[in-house]
Every structure is written in structure tokens, then in C-alpha cells.
Amino acid sequence: MPPSLLFDFEYDQFVCYGELLSSLIVSLYLETAGMTNRWVDIRSSLRTDDKYRDASVNWKWTEMLVNNTFQFNGTRMYVTQGFIGSTVTNLTTSLGREGSDYTAAILASLLKAESVTIWKDVPGVLNADPKQYQGTILLKELSYREAIEMTYSGAQVIHPKTMKPLYNSNIPLYVRSFANPSEPGTVIHQVDHPLELTPVFITKGNQVLITFSPYDFSFISAEDISRVFALLSAKGLKVNLIQKSAIDLSLLVDAPELGLETIMLDLRKDYEVKYNTGLTLVTIRHYNNETIERLTAGKKIFIEQYSRLTAKIAVN
């Protein structure tokens, strides 16, 4: 049976109950331990648009509702949920993978917190995923900019949108291990001194390389790029890498959850389209020749891109 066309909406209406029930259990446990708290359904305060599974925050409404709800003049501790919000019509939405971190950053920014601490199953922010790489290194200190670049490229410890509200309010973020709570972990904050540039490796699988060419052999124009991006955005596809030649536009995107061929039919109305599936995007921050050679050895390179600090290579 094909997936429901309303899958994203239906997903959000069900997935919220894990957060609601687990936070209620924590609240009741704290009460029995003598720690008075107030449980809050965050959906009553965090307003978003209706882009289900990847909702954007309505900051104007959220600021007003959050400051009306979280008042610490009579309550010292609140227990609430991450990851979820609601539309103005009270339909549940979610903020995307690791959205609980983003929720904490939103609340911290609006309530003018001194800091945010998130607890993970790793010692802090590492220079690579320990499930994929050996000999990973703990990054004890990061700038906001470095953290944003890492999360945007696919690092999964922190939600990609977490850093902006913290940066705007100059609030430090601490990433610590719940297995070793006495360890300091990683601090992400405004950095005014040089940091050691440790190579950082981020691997993102399930990628599709799509190459577009106009049927009439004309040059790729800004209008073509805009049209292709609009088509992909309408299908919910995130572009991770772009490369342009005279008559070709190549984009590396996350593989769609719905059928790829259905999307290709729409794209082929205006362009000749070729694609490769099953690729992996390897991103290296602070790269050097040795790291690139080591990570691409024995692999076929489909597309690669280099900037001053970042290398992005799609391999199979």
C-alpha cells in the first residue's frame, strides 16, 4: 500500500505522545522525590507554521505565550517537552530530528536564561560519530559558527537550528554525558581566542545525485536554478551540495521518503534528468590532503566541492 499523502501531518499527531507521557512521568517522579514542579504542555506556548515534521517557529506568538506561561515568581521548576509545538489552530507539529535541543534554545532565549545544558549518550561534541569512526576526539570548546557549520552538514548531536537563538542572546550551550555527569563535556559559546582546528568528519548516507540539463542545450541560468530549487522545495527535498557547469546543474539531496520516480516525472517536464542513488556525503571541516585520501580510498567519487575550511565529497 502506498504511503498516505498526509503522512507528515499524521506522524505529528501521534509522535507527540511519547514526549507528553515521558515528561509527565518525570514530573510525577520529581514530585515524589520532594521537588515541586509544574508540568506544562509546550504545545500551548510554542506556535509554529503547518509544515509538519519540520515546522518553523512563529516567534512573535511564541514569545508572548512563553512569557505568559513560564513565570518563575511562584514556581522554581517547570517540566515540559521538546520537539513539538502547535499551529494557531492547535494542530500538533514537530520541529525535526533532535528538536528537543532546539526547544531548549527557544525557551532559553525568550526567558533570558544564563545557559543551556543538554544531556547526551556521548561525552560531548566529538569530531566524528563514534559509531562510524575510531579514535574520536572530544571537542571541549566550540564557537557558535563552528557548531552551526557542523550541524548544517549533518552532525546529529545538536539540532541545526539550536545555535541561532543562543547566539542571538549570547547564551552558552553545554553538551554533557548523562553516563558521566561529572565530566565537563563541550561548551559552545562566543569565542574571542584562537581554537585548535581539529579535523571534523561528518558522514551522511542515503544521498541522491541529480543532474539537470535544459532540453534545448541552453546555458544554465539563474532562472533555471531558481525553478529547480522551487521544484525540490515543493517536494520537501533538502539540497546538501550544488555544482554548476555550462549546461548542467548537479544537486546532491537527501533521498525522498516518497518514490523518487514520481519526483523525476515532474522534473523531466522541463529538463533532461539523470540521477544516482545510494551515495554517501562525507564532509570534512579543517581538511588536509591526508584526511581526504584516507576517507576516499577505494571509493568512487561522484562529486566534490572545496571551500577554505570545508570539503564535501559524495562517494559510493
N, C-alpha and C positions, 0 to 999 in steps of 0.2 A: 504494500500500500504506500503511495507517495506521501511525503511529509505534508502536514497541514500548512496551508498558506498563511495561517495565523499562528504559526509555531512560536515566534518570538513573544507575542502577546500572551499566549497560553503558558509558555515557560515561566514568565514573570509572575503570573497569578498563582502558580504552585510553588516555585522555588523559595518564595519569601518565608514559608512556614518553618523551614529549618532555622533561619535566623530568629524568628519570633519565639519559637519554642525553646531554643537553646538559651537565648537571653533571659527568658522568663525563669528557666531552671537556675541560672546563675544568680538572678535577683533573689529568688527564694532561698537559695543556699546561703547567700550573704546575710540575709535576714536571720536565719537560724544561727549563724556564727556571730550574731550581735552587731552586724554592720548595717545600720539603717540606710536604705536607699530608695530611690523612686524609679520604677520601670516605666519607660516611655516607648511608645510605638513611633519610630522615627518617620514613618510614612505621614504622620500628621504634621511634620515640620519640614521635611526635605522635599521640595517641589521640583519637578523635572518636566521636560517635554515628553512626548509619547513615542520616542524612539526606543522601543522595548529591547532589553538586553544590553543596551549601550546608551542609556539616557543621559542627556545633558541637564545640568542643574539650572534652574531658574533662580539666579542669585538674589534678585530683588525680593521675591516672595519668601525664599528660604531664610534670608537674613531676618526679616520681620518675624516669621514664625519661630525660628530657633531662639531668638532673644526673648520672645514671649513665653516659651516653654521651659528653657533651661535657665532658671533664676536661682542663684545659689544663696539667696538671703535666708532661706529656711531649710534648704536641702544641701547636704555636703556631697552626696554621691548619687549619680544617675547611672542607670544601666539601660543601654539601648542597642540597636542593631546597626550593622554596617551593610553596605552593598545594595540596600533597597531604598526606594523613595516612592513617590506617587505623583500622578498628574493632577491638574486642577480639578478634574472630575473624579479624583480618588481611586483611580485605577493604579495598581501596583506596577512599578518599574524597577529595573536593576541597573547598576552602574558599570557592569562589566567585570571581568576577572580581577580578583584582588580588590574589589570595590570597597571592602571594609576599611582599607587603609585610606582610601580617598574620602570616605565618610568622616573618618577621624580628622583628616586635614581640613575638611569643610567646617566642622564644628569648632576646631581649634582656632581657625582664622576668624570666624564670626564671633566667638566668645572671648577672643584675645587671650588665648592660653599662653603659658610660658614655654611649653614644649609639648611634643607628642612622642609617645613610645609605642612601638608596635612589636609584638612578640611572635617569633617565627621558630621553625624547626631547624634553623641553621644558626651558626654563631653570630651572624650579622650579614652584611652585604659582602659576598665573595666575588672574586674576579672571574668566576666561571661556575656553572652548575656542577656541584659535586657528583651528581648522578651521571654526568657525561664526561667529566674531565677529572684526572687525578692530580694531586698536588695543588689544590686550590689555595688561594691566599685570601685572608681576611683583610678587607679594606677598612681600616679603623676610622678614616675620616674622608668625607667626600664633599665637594661643593654641590650646591643646588644644580648648577649647569651640568656637571658630570652625571649626577643621578638622573636628570631628565633625559640626557642622551642615552644612557644605559636602558632605562625603562622603555623609551620610544623604540629602541632597536629590538626589544623583546625580552629583556631581563624580567623575570617573573616574581622577584621578591617583593616589589612595590608596584602599585597601580600607576600607569603612565601619567595620570592627571593629578597624582598626590602632591607633587612638588610645587605646582604653581601657587595655590593658596598659601602654602607655608612660606614660599619665597616672598610673596607679596606682603606678608605680615612679619617676615624675618623671624619665623618660629623654627627652632632646631628640631630635627626628627632623629630619634634614636631607634635603631633596629637591633633588637636583642634576642637571645635564645631563651625559650621557656624551659629548655632542658638544663641550662646553666645560667640561672637568673643573676648570679653574682658577677658574671663577666660583662664588661662594658659594651661589647658589640661594636656597632658602627654609628657614628654621628654624622648627619648630613646638615650642613649649615652654611652660612656666609663665610667664605674663606678669603682671608686677606694675606695669605702667605703661600709660597710655592708648595705644592704637594708632589710626592713621588709618583711618577706616571707609570704605574704598573699596567702591563697589558691586560685588557679585559676581553673575555671571549663569550659571545652570545650566539647560541645556535637556535634557529627557528625552522622547524620542519614543516612538511605539508604545504610547500610553496608551488605556485604555478607561474611559469614564464609565458607571457602573452605578447606576441609581436603583431603590430597593426601596420598595414600598408594601404594607402589610397588606391582604389581600383584604377584611377586614371593616371597613375605614375607621377602625380604631382608631389611637390615637396610637402613634408610635414610642417604644418603651420601652427601658430598659437591657437587658432580656432579648432584645429584637429585635436590638439592636446586637451583643450577645454571640453570638447564634445566627448572624448573618450573618458576623461575623468568623471564627467557627469553621468555617463552610462554606468561606469563601475560603481560610483557612489550610490546610484539608484538601486543597484543590486547588492549593496552592503559589502563591497569588496574593499579591503584596505591595501593601498599601494605601499610596498616596502622599498622599492628601488625603481628608478626610471632612467632610461638611456635612449637618446635620440640620434638618428643619423639623417641623411638627406630625405629618404623616403620611408624610413621605418621608425616606429615608436615601440620600444620594448618596455614592458612593465612587469615587475615581479609582485605577485599578490598572494594573500592568504587564500588557500583553496576554499571555494564556496561550500556551504553546507548543502545547498540545493544543487541539482545537477549542473555540471559545467557546460554540457552541450546546449542546454536551454539558454544559458547566458551567451554562448557563442553565436546562436542563431540571431539574437538581437544585434550583436556587434558586427556580424557579417553583412548586415543590410547596407553598411557604409564602407566597410574595409575588408580587405583580404586579411584573414586572421590565421596565425599559426600559434601553437602552444605546446609546452612541455610540462608534464605533471611530475609529482613525486620528488621535487627538488628540496634542497636544504639551504637556507640562507645563513652563512657564517659571517658575523660581524666582529671585527677586532678593533677595539679602541686602543690607541697608542701602539700601533703595529710596528713591526720591523720585518725585514726580509726573512729572518729565521722563523718567526711565528707564522707567516703566510705559507712558506714552503712546508712547514710541519703539518699545518691543518689541511692543505690541499693535496698532499702527497697521495698518489694513487686514485685521485678523484678527477672526474671530468668537470671542467669549469664552463658554465654556460654564459655567465655574465659577471662582470666585476666592475667595481667603482671605488675610487680612492679620493679622499679629501685629506686635509692636513693631519687630522687626528684619527680618522676612521676609514677602515677598509670593509667593504661589503662584497661578498663573493657567493654566488649561487652555484652549488655543486650537486653532483649526483654520484 
